[in-house]
Each structure stands twice: as structure tokens, then as C-alpha cells.
Amino acid sequence: MIAPPFTPSKALSTLLLLTALSSQVAAQASTSTTSASTSQTSSVQTLKLAKKYIGEDFYNGFDYFTADDPTAGYVNYVSKSAAQKEGLVDVQAGNTFLMRADSSNIPTGRGRDSIRITSKDQFADGVYILDLNHMPVGCGTWPAFWTVTKNGWPAGGEIDILEGANGLPSSTSAAYNATTGLSANPNPQVANVVALHTSDTCTITGGTYMNGQVGETQCSAYVSGNTGCGIRMTGNANGTYGGPFNAVGGGWYAMWRDLENSGGVYVYYWPRDSASVPDDVRNPNTATTNVAEWGVPSANLSVPTCKKDFGKHVIVFDLTFCGDYAGATYTSTGCPGSCASFVRGNPAAFSEAYWSLNSLRVYTASGKPAAGAGLSGGAIAGIVVGCLAAIVLAGLVYWRYRTSKRNRRVSEEAVANEEPIPPTAKGPYAFLASRKPRLGPTTLAPGRTAKHFLEGETPTQVYGRTPVGSGSDIKLAEATYRPHGGNSSWIG
């Protein structure tokens, strides 16, 4: 899959038209060598489950892409909420996740409504296992399952695990019957293409340890119009893509990304009816995996000199129409008319344009993703506000501590110097004294000021009134202030 922001001048589809540079070979598997040989893989280890997506995890663990298609497709990618409202995504019985294009309406604007999702987590070396029932097919369709750098493409690289265009549905399906005007001998894609895209000059070595065929060998996105380097998975007699894949109920695709060790990317495929599916591939609840017993891969892309061209990747599923790939190969497959016109005018022909996903698992050495989903703008703002509040609170606590410490020191010095400690106000006047400043206005007696009346003092007037009594019995004659209403001990 071609990633933004680069716009290619020709499509990855040229892989389908290239003459194979090496023949299919079945070689003996080995798991003991640590070399980057193209005839053997490196030493392998047991990897631990880092992430499993099943059912609603495809809602919560992925972001829904809504921008213009960077591959110039005739498609309108919709948001998660819009997709749910239109019935384009759904969790079905058995936790199967369905993700489809619209097959009911004549599209306007950017094109036919469809889905593109990107994992929130990022991953690097490890094993990726996809249990898939059905992939999108139909004239003009271009589905892909791939991993790519999150930012700065093509720096950081791209790995296309499952990709093709213009695969046809079964000849007995309603979608096929709605595809009127097909040539008498259509030539749909039936072999998956695995490809790499890099920012620097990088060449895959023609290896024999695989069942596929080498196509283009130059991986740089800036060479040959971003065709990329790739392998056609021709090892399965019934096909590895499109109609033949769907006809047997799908199967399992697995990628072993081992760039840091062997410098290779290896892709495996087992159809649903295969008797040789490894247990750790077939069982979605497997906590660990090891490729040692998997046998010969369908595709072996060895790039030992280019391992640094690949960084942490997100996982992407998408379905677009026409564009740089499906549009370029549309006529050669025998599809009718022009690509965009057909996609626009024949909704019923896309009833088979959907993904049906049982699960996606990623295993790594650490048992963790390479990077998390990150924080949203709102979460970051919340953290900042919380930190500022904590700083302010800490400052207030410290100020209170210093003030208390200073007051204690003054008292201790007074005792040491045998100075009398000022007495504390007592009696009814203490209530008023404790709530008024020494100088300035007070809300307790608007428009007036007061000084604390302390034990031992004999003021002649308080607020213009003469106190009566002495000590704790002091009362203010004809006072107008009654603190807390009837609870006052002041007379009026």
C-alpha cells in the first residue's frame, strides 16, 4: 500500500506484469543458523503475545481515517460513528468483525463510502497473525493489510503483507451477476503480492528459501514510481488472493518481521482447509508462538543491508477503489468500462467488497508493543492542569509550614528572653476580635475599624459604645451586632 505523502507515478501493480527473476523452490527449513542467508532464516525464539484484536477491539484499538485517499482512489473514507450508522462495520456472531464498503448507493463527491483503520499501538520486530474469513473483491477494488511508519513516510518504511486489485467474486454470487460487461475471459488477480517500500536505495536479494516469485527488486519509493520490491505468492495452487481465497473460507496470513536479526521479512499463508496449519497459528488463544516448525515461507524478503530503513509501524486495513493500483490494472483484468464509472454506477457489484476478521495477534520478544497509542490533546491538557494545581497546592502547604515555623520561633525567643507572651482575647469579645483586622474595614461592622481587645486591656470605647463588666463577662452596652443571631451573649 502506498502511504502519504508521496504520490507515485505508477502503481505497485507492475509487480504483476514483471517476469519472475527466480523460480519457485521448496528448500529445507532451518532454524539453527544466525546468518542473513537468503536460503535459511536466522535462529528463532519463542515470542510472547503483545496484542490481540478480536471483535470490538477493532473499534477501540484502531483510529478511523477520514482524510482524502493518498493513493488517488475513488473512495470516501468515513468515521467510526458514520460507519456504524451506515452499517459498514459490525461485530457479528463469534466476535467476527465485519468491515465493508457501501453497496447500496450511487456515490457522490470523493467516491464510494469505505473504511480505513490504523492501530493505535505501534509494533516492530515480531510475528503478526491474521485469521481472515473473507477479503474484499470486485472490479475496481484495492484492499490491503499492511504496516507502515506513523510519520515521515517513506522514512521508516512500509511492509505490504496482503494486497491486490480487481479480484473477482465467485461466478455464482450476486456481486458477480451485477458485474455486467466483463470480458469473455477475465484475468483477475489470484496471487497475493508482498512488498517493501523504503526511503533509501535498498535491494532484496533473490533467495530460494520460499515458495513465491521475485518481482521488482528495488525497494526505494523514489525509484520506478514507488513500485517497491516484492514477491508474488504463487506457491498455493488454488491461489492466495481474492476469489480463490474466499472460496475456501479464507485462512491465515502470518508475517515474521525479523529485521534486527536476520534482516528479513517472511510471510506465510495457510488456507482454511489446510491440514498443516501450526497449532500456535490456528489457536487464537495461544500465549506464545515460534516459527521454527512453520516450514518454508511463501515470501522471503531479505534486506540485511537495509534493516535500519524500518522503524516502529502501525497496522493498517483499508479498501479503496481504482486509484494508482486498481485503476492501472483495471482494463487488463477484463473489467467493464472505466474504473471510476463502474464503481460509481454499480452498487450491487460491491456486495462482496468486505473484510471478515476473526482475529489479529502480534507477538514480540518482550510481550509488549513497541510504542503505545500516546495521549490525546485533552488528556495532555488535563495532565498539565493537574500538575499546575499540584504545584500551587505544594506552594501553599510550604508557605503555611514556614509561617507556622516562624511563629513558633518568635514564641520560643520570647520565652527565652523572659518576655511576656501577649494574652489571648477571652470572653464574648474574643468572637468579634478573632474575626476583625486590626485596621481597616470589616464586614462584621461595616464602615468601622477595630483593634483586638486582649486580656488585661481596658479600652474606654468599642464602636462608640462603653463596655460594661470586666474579664470574661465584658458586654457591650446597647450593641447592635449579634453574631450568629440568637446565640449571641451580647446585649442589645
FENVENSUL-V375894 format. One line per field, one symbol per residue. phi: phi as a letter, one per 30 degrees, with the letter a starting at -180 (. if undefined). psi: psi as a letter, one per 30 degrees, with the letter a starting at -180 (. if undefined). burial: 1 if it has 9 or more other ideal C-beta (glycine too) atoms within 8 Angstrom, else 0. A space follows every 10 residues. Layout:
phi: ???
psi: ???
burial: ???
//
This chain:
phi: .dcdcdcdcb cdddedcddd cbddbccddb bcdcdcedcb cdecbdccdc abcahddddd cbccdbdddd ciddbbdcdd ddddddidba cceiidccbb cdbbbddbid kddabbbbdd dcbbdlccbc cbdacdbkei dbdababadd biedejiabc dbaaaidcde dcddddddcd jdddbdbddb cdccbbbbcc dabdddccda ccbdcdccce dcchiidica bddcdcdcjb bieddddcii lbcbcccbdd ccibbbbcbb decdccdddd ddddcddbba decdidddbb ccbddbdddc cdbccbcabc bhidcdddce dddjddhcdd ddddcbeddc dccacbcdab bbcbddibdd addicdeddd dddddddddd dddddddddd dddddddddd ddddddchdd dedcdbiede edddcbddbj dbddbeibba ceccejdbdd abhibcdcia idcdbcdhdc cbdhidddcd cb
psi: kkllgkjlfl lfffefflkk fllkkjlkkk gflglhkffl llkllklkke kkkkbfffef gkkjkglkkf gglikjklle eeeeefgfkk jakggkkkjl lkgfljllbf akkakkkkke lklbkakkkk jkeklkllkf kilkjlklke kgkfkflkjj ejkakhkklk fgleeeffik gkleililkf kkkklkklfl kkkkkjlfil gakkckfkfk fgkhhhelkl kkigfkfglg lbeeeefggb akkkkjjhee dfglkkklkj legkfgkkef eejfgkfllk gegfaklfkj jkiffgfffk akllkkkljl kbafdeefge effglkalee eeeegieffg fgilkjkelk kkklefgllf kafakleeee eeeeeeeeee eeeeeeeeee eeeeeeeeee eeeeeeghkk kklkklaefe eeefgklell lkffikflll lkjlkfkikf kjhglkkkal bfgkljkhkf kjkhbffkgk l.
burial: 1110010101 1111110101 1100101010 1010011101 1101001111 1111001110 1101100011 1111111100 0111010110 1000111111 1110001000 1111111111 1111111111 1111111111 1111111110 0011111111 1111111111 0010110110 0100010111 1111111110 0111011111 1111111111 1000011111 1111110011 1111110101 1111111110 1111111111 1000001001 1001010111 1001011111 1111011011 0111111111 1111111111 0011110011 0111011111 1111111111 1111001011 0000000001 0010000000 0000000000 0000000000 1001100000 0000111111 0110010000 0100100001 0011000000 0110101000 0001111010 1110000101 00
//
